[in-house]
Amino acid sequence: ARLVEVHQPLSEKIDDDPQLLPITLNSAMQSFKDAAQTDAEVMQHVMDVRSGMPVDVRRHQVSPQTL
């Protein structure tokens, strides 16, 4: 599993909306996000939702079904 957990950033000002604040990734997290094993669509959804719950962002290989 490739688990990631994204939380809303802390507000810096009283009027900040944590759901809209940008998330800055350090180099390790940027590498994790850009890795071939990470499903970019799922990762973006997790970063948009910011639920704080662990989510598996592993890219799953679709294999052709045999008859």
HTML snippet that shows the backbone in 3Dmol.js (N, CA, C, O; Angstrom):
<script src="https://3Dmol.org/build/3Dmol-min.js"></script>
<div id="view" style="width:600px;height:400px;position:relative"></div>
<script>
const pdb = `
ATOM      1  N   ALA A   1       0.841  -1.194   0.000  1.00  0.00           N
ATOM      2  CA  ALA A   1       0.000   0.000   0.000  1.00  0.00           C
ATOM      3  C   ALA A   1       0.878   1.247   0.000  1.00  0.00           C
ATOM      4  O   ALA A   1       1.968   1.248   0.572  1.00  0.00           O
ATOM      5  N   ARG A   2       0.403   2.289  -0.635  1.00  0.00           N
ATOM      6  CA  ARG A   2       1.034   3.619  -0.614  1.00  0.00           C
ATOM      7  C   ARG A   2       0.020   4.537   0.044  1.00  0.00           C
ATOM      8  O   ARG A   2      -0.883   5.064  -0.607  1.00  0.00           O
ATOM      9  N   LEU A   3       0.185   4.714   1.334  1.00  0.00           N
ATOM     10  CA  LEU A   3      -0.786   5.500   2.090  1.00  0.00           C
ATOM     11  C   LEU A   3      -0.338   6.941   2.213  1.00  0.00           C
ATOM     12  O   LEU A   3       0.842   7.230   2.409  1.00  0.00           O
ATOM     13  N   VAL A   4      -1.301   7.841   2.096  1.00  0.00           N
ATOM     14  CA  VAL A   4      -1.051   9.262   2.314  1.00  0.00           C
ATOM     15  C   VAL A   4      -2.216   9.810   3.127  1.00  0.00           C
ATOM     16  O   VAL A   4      -3.355   9.364   2.992  1.00  0.00           O
ATOM     17  N   GLU A   5      -1.911  10.767   3.955  1.00  0.00           N
ATOM     18  CA  GLU A   5      -2.902  11.384   4.836  1.00  0.00           C
ATOM     19  C   GLU A   5      -2.719  12.890   4.710  1.00  0.00           C
ATOM     20  O   GLU A   5      -1.664  13.414   5.069  1.00  0.00           O
ATOM     21  N   VAL A   6      -3.729  13.594   4.207  1.00  0.00           N
ATOM     22  CA  VAL A   6      -3.619  15.038   3.985  1.00  0.00           C
ATOM     23  C   VAL A   6      -4.586  15.752   4.916  1.00  0.00           C
ATOM     24  O   VAL A   6      -5.785  15.470   4.935  1.00  0.00           O
ATOM     25  N   HIS A   7      -4.037  16.680   5.685  1.00  0.00           N
ATOM     26  CA  HIS A   7      -4.829  17.492   6.610  1.00  0.00           C
ATOM     27  C   HIS A   7      -4.916  18.915   6.087  1.00  0.00           C
ATOM     28  O   HIS A   7      -4.088  19.337   5.280  1.00  0.00           O
ATOM     29  N   GLN A   8      -5.899  19.643   6.537  1.00  0.00           N
ATOM     30  CA  GLN A   8      -5.993  21.051   6.184  1.00  0.00           C
ATOM     31  C   GLN A   8      -4.866  21.805   6.871  1.00  0.00           C
ATOM     32  O   GLN A   8      -4.585  21.560   8.044  1.00  0.00           O
ATOM     33  N   PRO A   9      -4.207  22.734   6.148  1.00  0.00           N
ATOM     34  CA  PRO A   9      -3.147  23.524   6.779  1.00  0.00           C
ATOM     35  C   PRO A   9      -3.722  24.418   7.870  1.00  0.00           C
ATOM     36  O   PRO A   9      -4.896  24.788   7.832  1.00  0.00           O
ATOM     37  N   LEU A  10      -2.887  24.758   8.835  1.00  0.00           N
ATOM     38  CA  LEU A  10      -3.315  25.669   9.891  1.00  0.00           C
ATOM     39  C   LEU A  10      -3.485  27.072   9.329  1.00  0.00           C
ATOM     40  O   LEU A  10      -2.712  27.507   8.476  1.00  0.00           O
ATOM     41  N   SER A  11      -4.492  27.769   9.807  1.00  0.00           N
ATOM     42  CA  SER A  11      -4.727  29.145   9.379  1.00  0.00           C
ATOM     43  C   SER A  11      -3.650  30.052   9.940  1.00  0.00           C
ATOM     44  O   SER A  11      -3.213  29.882  11.079  1.00  0.00           O
ATOM     45  N   GLU A  12      -3.225  31.013   9.140  1.00  0.00           N
ATOM     46  CA  GLU A  12      -2.280  32.017   9.611  1.00  0.00           C
ATOM     47  C   GLU A  12      -3.009  33.264  10.082  1.00  0.00           C
ATOM     48  O   GLU A  12      -2.543  33.963  10.982  1.00  0.00           O
ATOM     49  N   LYS A  13      -4.163  33.542   9.466  1.00  0.00           N
ATOM     50  CA  LYS A  13      -4.970  34.708   9.831  1.00  0.00           C
ATOM     51  C   LYS A  13      -6.383  34.238  10.146  1.00  0.00           C
ATOM     52  O   LYS A  13      -6.797  33.159   9.719  1.00  0.00           O
ATOM     53  N   ILE A  14      -7.101  35.030  10.874  1.00  0.00           N
ATOM     54  CA  ILE A  14      -8.454  34.674  11.307  1.00  0.00           C
ATOM     55  C   ILE A  14      -9.385  34.434  10.117  1.00  0.00           C
ATOM     56  O   ILE A  14     -10.303  33.619  10.204  1.00  0.00           O
ATOM     57  N   ASP A  15      -9.150  35.141   9.005  1.00  0.00           N
ATOM     58  CA  ASP A  15     -10.040  35.026   7.846  1.00  0.00           C
ATOM     59  C   ASP A  15      -9.642  33.911   6.883  1.00  0.00           C
ATOM     60  O   ASP A  15     -10.328  33.690   5.885  1.00  0.00           O
ATOM     61  N   ASP A  16      -8.555  33.210   7.162  1.00  0.00           N
ATOM     62  CA  ASP A  16      -8.108  32.136   6.270  1.00  0.00           C
ATOM     63  C   ASP A  16      -9.101  30.979   6.270  1.00  0.00           C
ATOM     64  O   ASP A  16      -9.611  30.579   7.316  1.00  0.00           O
ATOM     65  N   ASP A  17      -9.362  30.457   5.092  1.00  0.00           N
ATOM     66  CA  ASP A  17     -10.172  29.248   4.958  1.00  0.00           C
ATOM     67  C   ASP A  17      -9.205  28.089   4.723  1.00  0.00           C
ATOM     68  O   ASP A  17      -8.625  27.983   3.642  1.00  0.00           O
ATOM     69  N   PRO A  18      -9.023  27.218   5.721  1.00  0.00           N
ATOM     70  CA  PRO A  18      -8.047  26.136   5.581  1.00  0.00           C
ATOM     71  C   PRO A  18      -8.286  25.241   4.371  1.00  0.00           C
ATOM     72  O   PRO A  18      -7.343  24.646   3.850  1.00  0.00           O
ATOM     73  N   GLN A  19      -9.524  25.139   3.919  1.00  0.00           N
ATOM     74  CA  GLN A  19      -9.821  24.299   2.757  1.00  0.00           C
ATOM     75  C   GLN A  19      -9.252  24.904   1.478  1.00  0.00           C
ATOM     76  O   GLN A  19      -9.017  24.189   0.503  1.00  0.00           O
ATOM     77  N   LEU A  20      -9.028  26.222   1.476  1.00  0.00           N
ATOM     78  CA  LEU A  20      -8.540  26.894   0.275  1.00  0.00           C
ATOM     79  C   LEU A  20      -7.056  27.228   0.327  1.00  0.00           C
ATOM     80  O   LEU A  20      -6.478  27.611  -0.690  1.00  0.00           O
ATOM     81  N   LEU A  21      -6.425  27.091   1.497  1.00  0.00           N
ATOM     82  CA  LEU A  21      -5.002  27.399   1.607  1.00  0.00           C
ATOM     83  C   LEU A  21      -4.190  26.417   0.767  1.00  0.00           C
ATOM     84  O   LEU A  21      -4.501  25.227   0.730  1.00  0.00           O
ATOM     85  N   PRO A  22      -3.158  26.910   0.097  1.00  0.00           N
ATOM     86  CA  PRO A  22      -2.333  26.000  -0.707  1.00  0.00           C
ATOM     87  C   PRO A  22      -1.552  25.038   0.174  1.00  0.00           C
ATOM     88  O   PRO A  22      -1.188  25.364   1.303  1.00  0.00           O
ATOM     89  N   ILE A  23      -1.306  23.866  -0.352  1.00  0.00           N
ATOM     90  CA  ILE A  23      -0.486  22.879   0.342  1.00  0.00           C
ATOM     91  C   ILE A  23       0.878  22.871  -0.343  1.00  0.00           C
ATOM     92  O   ILE A  23       0.982  22.615  -1.543  1.00  0.00           O
ATOM     93  N   THR A  24       1.914  23.152   0.432  1.00  0.00           N
ATOM     94  CA  THR A  24       3.273  23.139  -0.090  1.00  0.00           C
ATOM     95  C   THR A  24       3.914  21.805   0.254  1.00  0.00           C
ATOM     96  O   THR A  24       4.000  21.434   1.425  1.00  0.00           O
ATOM     97  N   LEU A  25       4.361  21.091  -0.758  1.00  0.00           N
ATOM     98  CA  LEU A  25       4.986  19.788  -0.546  1.00  0.00           C
ATOM     99  C   LEU A  25       6.500  19.942  -0.473  1.00  0.00           C
ATOM    100  O   LEU A  25       7.105  20.657  -1.272  1.00  0.00           O
ATOM    101  N   ASN A  26       7.104  19.257   0.505  1.00  0.00           N
ATOM    102  CA  ASN A  26       8.569  19.228   0.538  1.00  0.00           C
ATOM    103  C   ASN A  26       9.043  18.283  -0.569  1.00  0.00           C
ATOM    104  O   ASN A  26       8.227  17.637  -1.227  1.00  0.00           O
ATOM    105  N   SER A  27      10.344  18.205  -0.772  1.00  0.00           N
ATOM    106  CA  SER A  27      10.861  17.414  -1.895  1.00  0.00           C
ATOM    107  C   SER A  27      10.517  15.929  -1.776  1.00  0.00           C
ATOM    108  O   SER A  27      10.257  15.274  -2.785  1.00  0.00           O
ATOM    109  N   ALA A  28      10.513  15.396  -0.564  1.00  0.00           N
ATOM    110  CA  ALA A  28      10.180  13.979  -0.375  1.00  0.00           C
ATOM    111  C   ALA A  28       8.725  13.706  -0.754  1.00  0.00           C
ATOM    112  O   ALA A  28       8.430  12.708  -1.412  1.00  0.00           O
ATOM    113  N   MET A  29       7.819  14.587  -0.341  1.00  0.00           N
ATOM    114  CA  MET A  29       6.403  14.389  -0.673  1.00  0.00           C
ATOM    115  C   MET A  29       6.143  14.640  -2.156  1.00  0.00           C
ATOM    116  O   MET A  29       5.293  13.982  -2.755  1.00  0.00           O
ATOM    117  N   GLN A  30       6.867  15.584  -2.750  1.00  0.00           N
ATOM    118  CA  GLN A  30       6.709  15.825  -4.189  1.00  0.00           C
ATOM    119  C   GLN A  30       7.159  14.595  -4.969  1.00  0.00           C
ATOM    120  O   GLN A  30       6.524  14.214  -5.953  1.00  0.00           O
ATOM    121  N   SER A  31       8.248  13.975  -4.535  1.00  0.00           N
ATOM    122  CA  SER A  31       8.727  12.743  -5.177  1.00  0.00           C
ATOM    123  C   SER A  31       7.711  11.619  -5.023  1.00  0.00           C
ATOM    124  O   SER A  31       7.471  10.863  -5.965  1.00  0.00           O
ATOM    125  N   PHE A  32       7.113  11.506  -3.837  1.00  0.00           N
ATOM    126  CA  PHE A  32       6.076  10.503  -3.579  1.00  0.00           C
ATOM    127  C   PHE A  32       4.899  10.734  -4.525  1.00  0.00           C
ATOM    128  O   PHE A  32       4.393   9.793  -5.136  1.00  0.00           O
ATOM    129  N   LYS A  33       4.470  11.985  -4.642  1.00  0.00           N
ATOM    130  CA  LYS A  33       3.330  12.329  -5.493  1.00  0.00           C
ATOM    131  C   LYS A  33       3.624  12.034  -6.961  1.00  0.00           C
ATOM    132  O   LYS A  33       2.752  11.548  -7.683  1.00  0.00           O
ATOM    133  N   ASP A  34       4.845  12.323  -7.408  1.00  0.00           N
ATOM    134  CA  ASP A  34       5.218  12.165  -8.813  1.00  0.00           C
ATOM    135  C   ASP A  34       5.644  10.748  -9.188  1.00  0.00           C
ATOM    136  O   ASP A  34       5.844  10.458 -10.368  1.00  0.00           O
ATOM    137  N   ALA A  35       5.784   9.871  -8.211  1.00  0.00           N
ATOM    138  CA  ALA A  35       6.279   8.515  -8.468  1.00  0.00           C
ATOM    139  C   ALA A  35       5.317   7.737  -9.366  1.00  0.00           C
ATOM    140  O   ALA A  35       4.104   7.945  -9.334  1.00  0.00           O
ATOM    141  N   ALA A  36       5.883   6.848 -10.157  1.00  0.00           N
ATOM    142  CA  ALA A  36       5.079   6.021 -11.063  1.00  0.00           C
ATOM    143  C   ALA A  36       4.088   5.143 -10.305  1.00  0.00           C
ATOM    144  O   ALA A  36       3.042   4.784 -10.846  1.00  0.00           O
ATOM    145  N   GLN A  37       4.407   4.793  -9.059  1.00  0.00           N
ATOM    146  CA  GLN A  37       3.526   3.923  -8.265  1.00  0.00           C
ATOM    147  C   GLN A  37       2.312   4.671  -7.713  1.00  0.00           C
ATOM    148  O   GLN A  37       1.378   4.044  -7.215  1.00  0.00           O
ATOM    149  N   THR A  38       2.316   6.002  -7.797  1.00  0.00           N
ATOM    150  CA  THR A  38       1.231   6.809  -7.242  1.00  0.00           C
ATOM    151  C   THR A  38       0.215   7.138  -8.329  1.00  0.00           C
ATOM    152  O   THR A  38       0.579   7.604  -9.409  1.00  0.00           O
ATOM    153  N   ASP A  39      -1.057   6.895  -8.040  1.00  0.00           N
ATOM    154  CA  ASP A  39      -2.140   7.247  -8.954  1.00  0.00           C
ATOM    155  C   ASP A  39      -2.380   8.755  -8.829  1.00  0.00           C
ATOM    156  O   ASP A  39      -2.893   9.218  -7.811  1.00  0.00           O
ATOM    157  N   ALA A  40      -2.012   9.512  -9.852  1.00  0.00           N
ATOM    158  CA  ALA A  40      -2.072  10.976  -9.803  1.00  0.00           C
ATOM    159  C   ALA A  40      -3.489  11.490  -9.567  1.00  0.00           C
ATOM    160  O   ALA A  40      -3.679  12.476  -8.853  1.00  0.00           O
ATOM    161  N   GLU A  41      -4.475  10.838 -10.153  1.00  0.00           N
ATOM    162  CA  GLU A  41      -5.864  11.277 -10.002  1.00  0.00           C
ATOM    163  C   GLU A  41      -6.339  11.098  -8.559  1.00  0.00           C
ATOM    164  O   GLU A  41      -6.978  11.989  -7.999  1.00  0.00           O
ATOM    165  N   VAL A  42      -6.030   9.964  -7.970  1.00  0.00           N
ATOM    166  CA  VAL A  42      -6.412   9.711  -6.573  1.00  0.00           C
ATOM    167  C   VAL A  42      -5.658  10.665  -5.652  1.00  0.00           C
ATOM    168  O   VAL A  42      -6.238  11.214  -4.715  1.00  0.00           O
ATOM    169  N   MET A  43      -4.374  10.863  -5.917  1.00  0.00           N
ATOM    170  CA  MET A  43      -3.563  11.759  -5.091  1.00  0.00           C
ATOM    171  C   MET A  43      -4.125  13.177  -5.123  1.00  0.00           C
ATOM    172  O   MET A  43      -4.207  13.831  -4.083  1.00  0.00           O
ATOM    173  N   GLN A  44      -4.513  13.660  -6.304  1.00  0.00           N
ATOM    174  CA  GLN A  44      -5.073  15.011  -6.404  1.00  0.00           C
ATOM    175  C   GLN A  44      -6.384  15.103  -5.637  1.00  0.00           C
ATOM    176  O   GLN A  44      -6.643  16.103  -4.966  1.00  0.00           O
ATOM    177  N   HIS A  45      -7.211  14.071  -5.729  1.00  0.00           N
ATOM    178  CA  HIS A  45      -8.479  14.066  -4.991  1.00  0.00           C
ATOM    179  C   HIS A  45      -8.229  14.142  -3.481  1.00  0.00           C
ATOM    180  O   HIS A  45      -8.902  14.890  -2.772  1.00  0.00           O
ATOM    181  N   VAL A  46      -7.265  13.367  -2.999  1.00  0.00           N
ATOM    182  CA  VAL A  46      -6.933  13.371  -1.568  1.00  0.00           C
ATOM    183  C   VAL A  46      -6.463  14.761  -1.146  1.00  0.00           C
ATOM    184  O   VAL A  46      -6.821  15.236  -0.068  1.00  0.00           O
ATOM    185  N   MET A  47      -5.661  15.415  -1.992  1.00  0.00           N
ATOM    186  CA  MET A  47      -5.170  16.749  -1.659  1.00  0.00           C
ATOM    187  C   MET A  47      -6.286  17.790  -1.708  1.00  0.00           C
ATOM    188  O   MET A  47      -6.239  18.779  -0.976  1.00  0.00           O
ATOM    189  N   ASP A  48      -7.281  17.580  -2.554  1.00  0.00           N
ATOM    190  CA  ASP A  48      -8.413  18.505  -2.625  1.00  0.00           C
ATOM    191  C   ASP A  48      -9.347  18.338  -1.432  1.00  0.00           C
ATOM    192  O   ASP A  48      -9.832  19.326  -0.880  1.00  0.00           O
ATOM    193  N   VAL A  49      -9.600  17.096  -1.032  1.00  0.00           N
ATOM    194  CA  VAL A  49     -10.556  16.810   0.046  1.00  0.00           C
ATOM    195  C   VAL A  49      -9.970  17.120   1.421  1.00  0.00           C
ATOM    196  O   VAL A  49     -10.657  17.680   2.275  1.00  0.00           O
ATOM    197  N   ARG A  50      -8.695  16.757   1.643  1.00  0.00           N
ATOM    198  CA  ARG A  50      -7.996  17.052   2.904  1.00  0.00           C
ATOM    199  C   ARG A  50      -8.730  16.503   4.127  1.00  0.00           C
ATOM    200  O   ARG A  50      -8.917  17.216   5.112  1.00  0.00           O
ATOM    201  N   SER A  51      -9.137  15.259   4.066  1.00  0.00           N
ATOM    202  CA  SER A  51      -9.948  14.680   5.141  1.00  0.00           C
ATOM    203  C   SER A  51      -9.144  14.258   6.363  1.00  0.00           C
ATOM    204  O   SER A  51      -9.710  14.078   7.441  1.00  0.00           O
ATOM    205  N   GLY A  52      -7.831  14.097   6.211  1.00  0.00           N
ATOM    206  CA  GLY A  52      -7.018  13.633   7.331  1.00  0.00           C
ATOM    207  C   GLY A  52      -7.061  12.126   7.519  1.00  0.00           C
ATOM    208  O   GLY A  52      -6.467  11.603   8.461  1.00  0.00           O
ATOM    209  N   MET A  53      -7.754  11.425   6.639  1.00  0.00           N
ATOM    210  CA  MET A  53      -7.847   9.967   6.714  1.00  0.00           C
ATOM    211  C   MET A  53      -6.807   9.344   5.788  1.00  0.00           C
ATOM    212  O   MET A  53      -6.561   9.864   4.700  1.00  0.00           O
ATOM    213  N   PRO A  54      -6.188   8.228   6.207  1.00  0.00           N
ATOM    214  CA  PRO A  54      -5.227   7.560   5.328  1.00  0.00           C
ATOM    215  C   PRO A  54      -5.927   6.994   4.085  1.00  0.00           C
ATOM    216  O   PRO A  54      -6.985   6.371   4.177  1.00  0.00           O
ATOM    217  N   VAL A  55      -5.315   7.225   2.938  1.00  0.00           N
ATOM    218  CA  VAL A  55      -5.874   6.752   1.668  1.00  0.00           C
ATOM    219  C   VAL A  55      -4.759   6.067   0.882  1.00  0.00           C
ATOM    220  O   VAL A  55      -3.637   6.569   0.813  1.00  0.00           O
ATOM    221  N   ASP A  56      -5.076   4.925   0.296  1.00  0.00           N
ATOM    222  CA  ASP A  56      -4.121   4.213  -0.549  1.00  0.00           C
ATOM    223  C   ASP A  56      -4.131   4.872  -1.928  1.00  0.00           C
ATOM    224  O   ASP A  56      -5.142   4.839  -2.629  1.00  0.00           O
ATOM    225  N   VAL A  57      -3.005   5.469  -2.312  1.00  0.00           N
ATOM    226  CA  VAL A  57      -2.907   6.157  -3.598  1.00  0.00           C
ATOM    227  C   VAL A  57      -2.082   5.346  -4.599  1.00  0.00           C
ATOM    228  O   VAL A  57      -1.614   5.879  -5.605  1.00  0.00           O
ATOM    229  N   ARG A  58      -1.910   4.068  -4.317  1.00  0.00           N
ATOM    230  CA  ARG A  58      -1.124   3.193  -5.191  1.00  0.00           C
ATOM    231  C   ARG A  58      -1.819   3.033  -6.537  1.00  0.00           C
ATOM    232  O   ARG A  58      -3.030   2.821  -6.613  1.00  0.00           O
ATOM    233  N   ARG A  59      -1.029   3.139  -7.587  1.00  0.00           N
ATOM    234  CA  ARG A  59      -1.544   2.895  -8.942  1.00  0.00           C
ATOM    235  C   ARG A  59      -1.715   1.392  -9.098  1.00  0.00           C
ATOM    236  O   ARG A  59      -0.770   0.630  -8.896  1.00  0.00           O
ATOM    237  N   HIS A  60      -2.910   0.969  -9.454  1.00  0.00           N
ATOM    238  CA  HIS A  60      -3.197  -0.450  -9.632  1.00  0.00           C
ATOM    239  C   HIS A  60      -3.082  -0.801 -11.103  1.00  0.00           C
ATOM    240  O   HIS A  60      -3.609  -0.097 -11.965  1.00  0.00           O
ATOM    241  N   GLN A  61      -2.398  -1.881 -11.380  1.00  0.00           N
ATOM    242  CA  GLN A  61      -2.249  -2.350 -12.754  1.00  0.00           C
ATOM    243  C   GLN A  61      -3.534  -3.048 -13.180  1.00  0.00           C
ATOM    244  O   GLN A  61      -4.063  -3.903 -12.470  1.00  0.00           O
ATOM    245  N   VAL A  62      -4.017  -2.668 -14.337  1.00  0.00           N
ATOM    246  CA  VAL A  62      -5.187  -3.337 -14.896  1.00  0.00           C
ATOM    247  C   VAL A  62      -4.670  -4.440 -15.803  1.00  0.00           C
ATOM    248  O   VAL A  62      -3.985  -4.185 -16.794  1.00  0.00           O
ATOM    249  N   SER A  63      -5.010  -5.663 -15.447  1.00  0.00           N
ATOM    250  CA  SER A  63      -4.544  -6.788 -16.259  1.00  0.00           C
ATOM    251  C   SER A  63      -5.693  -7.300 -17.119  1.00  0.00           C
ATOM    252  O   SER A  63      -6.840  -7.336 -16.674  1.00  0.00           O
ATOM    253  N   PRO A  64      -5.385  -7.691 -18.338  1.00  0.00           N
ATOM    254  CA  PRO A  64      -6.452  -8.227 -19.198  1.00  0.00           C
ATOM    255  C   PRO A  64      -6.999  -9.524 -18.611  1.00  0.00           C
ATOM    256  O   PRO A  64      -6.252 -10.377 -18.133  1.00  0.00           O
ATOM    257  N   GLN A  65      -8.292  -9.645 -18.660  1.00  0.00           N
ATOM    258  CA  GLN A  65      -8.913 -10.861 -18.128  1.00  0.00           C
ATOM    259  C   GLN A  65      -8.760 -11.985 -19.141  1.00  0.00           C
ATOM    260  O   GLN A  65      -8.875 -11.787 -20.351  1.00  0.00           O
ATOM    261  N   THR A  66      -8.503 -13.149 -18.614  1.00  0.00           N
ATOM    262  CA  THR A  66      -8.398 -14.315 -19.496  1.00  0.00           C
ATOM    263  C   THR A  66      -9.751 -14.996 -19.591  1.00  0.00           C
ATOM    264  O   THR A  66     -10.523 -15.014 -18.632  1.00  0.00           O
ATOM    265  N   LEU A  67     -10.021 -15.545 -20.743  1.00  0.00           N
ATOM    266  CA  LEU A  67     -11.308 -16.228 -20.949  1.00  0.00           C
ATOM    267  C   LEU A  67     -11.216 -17.678 -20.596  1.00  0.00           C
ATOM    268  O   LEU A  67     -12.203 -18.405 -20.708  1.00  0.00           O
TER     269      LEU A  67
END
`;
const viewer = $3Dmol.createViewer("view");
viewer.addModel(pdb, "pdb");
viewer.setStyle({}, {cartoon: {color: "spectrum"}});
viewer.zoomTo();
viewer.render();
</script>
